[in-house]
Amino acid sequence: MSKQIKTGAARSVALLFSLWLACCAPISAQVQSTPPPAVNPKSATIAAATDEVLRETSEIRKLPVLHPVKSGAQSRAEIEGMLIKNLDEESTPEELHASELTLKKLGLVPADFQLRPFIIKILTEQVMGYYDPKTQIFYLADWVSLDEQQPVMAHELTHALQDQHFNLNRFEHWPHGDSDAELAVHALVEGDAMLVMQFYVLRDPKRALAMMKSMSSGSTEQIDKAPRALKESLLFPYEQGFAWVNKLYKRGGWAQVSQAFTELPQSTEQVMHPDKYFAHEAPIKVSVPNIASALGAGWQRIDYDVNGEWNYYQILAEYVQPTSEVERAAAGWGGDRYAVYEHQPDGRVAIVQSTVWDTEQDAREFFDAYAKRTERRYKDALLDARMSTPTRSVWSTSEGAVVIERQGARVVILEGLPEKVNVNGLLKALLPAGS
């Protein structure tokens, strides 16, 4: 697999992606450089199989092997240690704290949810192998038979081939503040490996049986009980990425897939709607001023990022049905930016979201869907009829005021506002004249 676990609402909802995790039994995790482990008894067997699987994977993917790939086996304890090490290196306690607060504020996880233990447990359960672009070594779990591991090897060795030809290290330190584009790139990397793995498995019925055995024998306790939005977002690079890369492949074969590593997808919207990728429909850049001082004393901005279409789909789907309504409401996304604020010392949280939509009709659909979500998210939400208009809805809740404002094709959302805050002043700052 690849490496992503960031933080925030795009990094939160899309599940903090900057560690690129492995989320399904036949999938893996691509992580940061780790020192070579002590020699595992299974390493020699795995090394012998590597050359054969690499050769076949190279043939399927139409990418020549530029140099051999080292491999080895790791125990569950070694893999868990690697995951903890990389999580601590990639995400600071402050970032994890911000992500956890965002998830809770959006109502996507329970009030007692703890993000760091969740990440460690779910990754330790699901990772069966990973490719390390720093050392150019890939490791397999030593508690699964080699026959069952072959599809994982094909998946991981696809990452090795990607690295040799397209340099995966360039995705290691994605600029802060655009997790939606980062998730789209992860969908390319993982979708490519998923498609190769499918072709590899279909070449031999025995491989399909071994893969099914591996999936049925592995534990799914943590992924099964994971909050819905996090589970869906963890699967996004594999499921949505696979569907997207398959469209690329059908359009222009492996050459088209390889070209995508140069012409990267710019948003999850382009992954969910391949026609927008082919049309080069880039997301609109949105900025949000820091309104900490306007919220009052003690407020501090703790996160700043992009949600994207996929995250808005998740945010709405948690409370709005049917799915068709959610898909329609999220599909007109054109661009966004959100910011998260925390108040000290009481820990109150406020979220500001500024969005732009393809058309005014798209903006109205999103406005209506988010209003419905708000009333279901906050059980004590009370609509303020005096302040509400056809283009503005205002609620009071036990977690602060919620305001949704639409102007043309733009929609601004304020959640968790403290009492006596100047709502009109905030909206003026977030929706300048002529927007």
N, C-alpha and C positions, 0 to 999 in steps of 0.2 A: 504494500500500500504506500501511500504517500504520507506526508507529514502536515497535519494541520490541527491546531487547537488554539484558536485565538479567543478573544473575549469581547464582550459587548453585546449589542442586540443583534447585530449582524454577526458579530463574533460571539453573541450570546445565543441568539435564536438559531443561527446556523451552527450553532454550538461552537463558539469560540474557536475559531479555526486557525490554528497556526501550528498545529502538531499533525496535521493530516492523519486522522486515525483510520484504523482498520475496523471495519464494522460487520463483516459477515464472515462466517466460518472459512470460506475459501478465499478470503481476502487477507491482506497483510497490512503492515504499517511501515512507512518509510520514515526513518527518524534521523536524528542528528548523529554525528560521529560518536562512536563508543569504542573503548579499548578492546582489543581482541580478548575473548574469554579464554579460560583454561581449556585445553583440548578436551572436547566432548567425545565419548566413544563412538557416537554416530556421525561425527564430522567426516570421517574418511568415506563412509558410504554415501553421504550426501554430496561430497566433492566429486565422487565418481559419476554420480547421476547428473551433476550440474552441466557438464560438457554436452551430454546427449540432449537434455531438455533445452539448453541454450541454443544448440544447433537447430533443433526443430522450431523453436520459438522464433529464431531469426528468419527461418524459411517462411513461416506463416506471416510474420510482420513485414517482410521485405526490407529488413534493415540488417546489413552485414555486421558480424561480430568484429569489432575493432581491436579488442583484446580480451583475453580470458577473464572470467569473473570468479573471484574467490568466494568460497561458501563455508558454512559451518553449522553446527547445531547449538542451541541454547536451551537451558532448563527454564522452567516456569519462573524460578526465582531470579535467574539472570535477565529474563525478559521484563519482569516486573521492575527490577532495579533499573534497567535501561529506560523504561517508561517514566518512572519517577524522576530520574536524572534529567531527562529531556523536558518533562513538564516544568520542572523547577528552573531550567535554563531558559525555556521559551516564554514562560508566563510568570510575572512577578505576583506576589501576594496581592498587591493593589489591583492588578488587572483581573485576577480571579475573583476578588471581592466585587469589583464593578460588574463583572458578568453575572455573578450570582444575584446581586441586587436587581439587575435589569430583568433577568428571567423571572424573579419573584414579582417585580412591579408589573410586568406584562401578564402575570397570571399563568405562566407556562410551566411552573414547577410549584410544589407545595411550599408552604411558609418555612418548613424545617429542612428544606433541601440543602445539601452541602455539595458544592460543585467539585472540589478537588478530590474527595474520596470517590465520588461518582465516576470521574474520568479514569482514575486509576483502576477501579474495579471493572469497569466495562471494557477497558483496553486489555487488561490482563486476561479477561475471559475470552475476548474475541481474537486477539492477535495470534496467528499461526506462523507468521514469518514476516520478515521485513528486509528491505534493501536499504543500505546506508550509503548515500552518495558521497559522503566525506571519505570513507575508506574504500568505497566501491566493493563492498563485501555484502553478501546477503546471508541471512540466518534463518533456519527453520526450527520450529519447536521440536524438542526431542521426545515429546510424549505422544506423537502421532506417527503411525507407520509411514514409511516412504511412499508406498503405493497411494495412500490417501493424500499425500502431500504433493503429488505431481502437478495437479492443477494450480496449487499455490505457487509451485516453482515456476510454472509458465507465466503466471501473473507477475511474480517478483522479477523474473528475468526479463520481462518486457520493460519493467522500470530500469533495469540495468542497461538495456539497449537504448531506451529513451535518454538515459544519462549520457551514454557514449556519443549519441548523435545530436542531442538538443540541450545538454547541460542542465540537469535538474537543480543544480546548486543555485542557479539564478533565481529560483523561487523560494529559497530558504528564508530570506529576510524581506518579506513583503512590506512595503511602506504602510505605516499605521494609518488607518482611516479609510480603507477601501476593501473591506473584507468580502464584499459581494463579488468584486472582480477576482479576488483571490480564490473564492470558492468556485467560481467558474473555471479557473485554470486547473484547480484540483479535479474538477469534473472531466476535463480533457485528459489529464494524466491517468486517472483511474478508469475512465471510460475506455480509453485505448487498451489498457491492460485487461479489462473485463472482456472486450471483444476478442482479443488474442486468446484469452483463456477459453472462451467459448469454442473458437475454432479448434484449439488444441484438444479439448475434451471430445468434440464431435468426431475427431479422427479415429477414435477407438472406443467402442461401447464399454470396454472394461474401465476406462477412465471415468466415464459418467457414473458407473456403479460405485467406484471408489470414492468419487466426490460426494455422492449421496450418502454413503456410509460415513464419511468424515463429518458431514453436516448433521446427520442424525445422532452421532455419538458425542458431538461437542456440547458443551454447556451453553444455554441461552438464558439463564436465569436473570442476569443483569440487563441484557438488552430487552428481554420480555417485560420487565418491570420499569424500564426507563420511561420518563415522561414522554408523551406522544411527540411533541414538537422536537425534542432532542433526538429521539430515535429516528424520526423522519429526516432530520437534517444530517445525522450521521450517515444515513444511507444515500443521501443526495449525490455525492460524487460517483457512486457505484451505479445506482439505478438510473437517475437522470443523465449522468455522464455516459453510461452505456448506450442509452437510447439516442443521445445526441451524436456520439461518435459513430454509431451505426448509420445515422443519416449522412454523416460526412463520407463514410466508406461507400455507401450506395451511390452517392453523387460522383465521387471521383477516385474510389479505391484508396489504398494505403497512402498514395501520394497526397491525396486531399487531407488525410489525417495528419500526415507529417507536416504539411503546410500550415496546419493550425497551430503548431508550436512556434511558428513565426508570426502568423496573424492570430494572436491569442483571442479567445472570447473575452469580451469586456464586461460582461454581466451575467448573472444567472438568467436574466430575461433572454439573452441570446442562446443559452443552453436549453431553456424550456421551449423556446420558439426558434428553431433553426433558421427559419426564413429571415429572421431579424439579424442573425449572424451573417448570412449570405448577402443581405442588403446593407451590411455595415452600419446598422442603426445603433449608434453609440449612445450610452446613457448621458443624460444632461447633468452637468456638474451643479450641485446645490451647496450653498454655504449657509451656516447658521452662526450668528454672533453669540458670544459668550454672555448669557443673561444672568450669571450668578449674582451680580450685585443687585439686579432688578428683583430677584426673588427675595432678597432681604439678607440680614446678617447671618453668617454661619453657613451659607450655601457655597458649594464648590463643585465645579465641573469635574467629573471623574472618567468620562468616556465620550467619544466623538467618532462616528463612523457612518457607514452606508448600510441600510437594510437590504434593498433590492427586492425584486419581485418575489423571489423564493421566501424570504423572511416575512414579507407581508402576507403571503399566502398562509404561512404557519401561524402568524399572529391572529389572523382572522379565523382560520379554521379551528382554532382551539375553542371558539365560542359560537361560531356562525355555521348554520347548515341551510340548505344542502351544499355539497361540494361545488356544484355548478355555479352557485351564487358567489362563492369564495373565489373560484377561478376567474370568473368574470370581473369581480371587483379588483383583483390583483393584476389582471392581464394588461391593463392600460398603463402600467408603471412607466414613467419616463426618467425619473431620477429622484434621489432623496438624500437627506442628511439628518442624523439624529444626534442628540446630546443627552447625557445622563448627569443629573446633579444629586449630590447627597448633602444633607444638613447635619452638622455636628453641634451638639453631641447626641441628638435624639435619633439620628439615623433615618429620618424621612427621606424619601426619594422622589424626584421629579424627572420627567422625561419630556423632551421637546423633539418633535418630528416635523420636518419641513419636506413636503413632497410635491412633485410636479408630474402631471399626467399627460398622455398623448393628446387627449381632447377634453373639452369641458364635460362631455357625457361620461368619460372615464372617471373624471374627478368626482362627479356626482355619485356614481356607483360606489366608488371607494368611500366617500363621505357617508353615504347611507349605511354601508356595511360596517364601517368603524363605529358608527353611532349604535347600531344593533349590538356589536361586540361590547361596547362600553356598558350598556345596560345589563348585559349578561355577565360581564366580568366583575362588576361591582354590585353586589347584592343589594346594597343600600343606596344605589344611585338615585338621585332625585333631580329630575329635569327642572331647571330654572326657567319658567315660561317667560319671565320678565326680560331676561337677557338673551333668550334664544330667538332666532330669526330663521327664515328659510335657508340661509347660508351660514348660520352659526348655531351650534348646540352647546349648552353649558349645563353641567351637572355638579351637584355637591355630593361628595362621598366621604366616608370615614378616613380615606387615604388622601384627601385633598381634592380640590376642584379639577374637573376635566373639561377642556374646551376644544371643540373642533370647528375650524373656520375654513370656508371655501371661498376663494376668489378666482373666478375663471377656471383655469386648468390647474390651479395650485390648491393644496389642502395642508393646513397646519394643525397639529395636534399638541395640546399641552395637558399632561397628566401629573397629578400630585401637587398642584399649585397651592401654596400656603394662603391662609386667609388674608384679605385686604391687599392682595397683590393687584397691581394696575394691569388688568387684562388687556385693555385697549392699548396701553403703552407697549406691552409685550408683542401684541399682534402687529402693531405698527413697525416694530423693529424687525419682526420676522417676515412681514409681508409689506415691503416698501411700496410706495405709490407706483402704479404702473405695472406691478408684477402680474 
